[in-house]
Structure formats: C-alpha cells, structure tokens
Amino acid sequence: MAKRNTIIVQGTIINITSLKEEDYICLTDMVAGKEDNIRAADVIKNWIRNRSTIEFLGTWESLYNPNFKVVEFDHFRKEAGLPTFTMSVSN
C-alpha cells in the first residue's frame, strides 16, 4: 500500500508517494507552484516531449524494466524534439 506525505517548497505543497521504500514526487505539484494549472500542464507536456527526457526515460526503462519494448520505443526516440511530436498517456 502506498504511503502519502507532503513537503512544502517555497510555499508550494508537493505530494510525495512512497511505495516499496521508493519515493515519487508529483511533478504537477512542482510546476503548479510556478505557474497556474493550465500553464503547468503545458510545462509538463513540453518537458515530456523533450529529446533528453525521452532518452533518459528509455535508458531508465532499459535498466529497470525487463518487459521494455526497445524496438517500439525507438519510434519515440527518433521523433522526440520535433515540432510535430507530442506525448500523451495514450502514446
């Protein structure tokens, strides 16, 4: 069962979920502290489509996910950073 905690950073409450001794911070909370909620979604959308972010995620998955589909990921890696490339939870 996941345990939830919060921290306050520069007046912004950021949720932390702990699961199996690993902590996960809420990126949306972090960005919302800087901008309004609509702008926060745009910041995360742009971050997730960035080539460096995509390459980092691919490396992380290669190391820690035995079911990672490298061939399917290659499509995302090649498209990352292009103006036409977008990421969503459905990709």
Buried (B, 14 or more C-beta within 10 A) or exposed (E): EEEEEEEEEEEEEBBBEEEEEEEEBBBBBBBBBEEEEEEBBEBBEEEBBBBEBBBEBBEEBEEEEEEEEEEEBEEBBEBBBEEEBEBEEEE
